[in-house]
Amino acid sequence: MDAVQTGLLHSAWAPLAAAALWMIVAGLMPAIRSQRRCRTAVMALTAAGVPILGWLTYACGPAVGVLGFALGLAMLLAQPLARLRTRRPA
């Protein structure tokens, strides 16, 4: 049996697990100290996250897709925005 017949691609658990793994990797991104490496990591996370977001939206519906988009955006922008806030003189 292939994956389509078993329902793996249409199951809601597989894209949720992929999105959770993506969130874990995005949460570990601040451990990278170099600015260049951080940009590379953001680009890689974005490239990996777009298909995962599409899969999540397809399997779980548009409401879950929008929620996943908002959470992913918050994960990616949290560190750069925090760095910008600390660099500005008061």
Long-range contacts (C-beta under 8 A, 24 or more apart in sequence): 9-59, 10-59, 11-59, 12-59, 12-60, 14-55, 14-59, 15-52, 15-55, 15-56, 15-58, 15-59, 15-60, 16-56, 16-60, 18-52, 18-55, 18-56, 19-52, 19-53, 19-56, 19-68, 19-72, 22-48, 22-49, 22-52, 22-72, 23-71, 23-72, 23-75, 26-72, 26-75, 26-76, 27-75, 29-79, 30-79, 38-79, 38-80, 42-76, 42-80, 45-76, 46-76
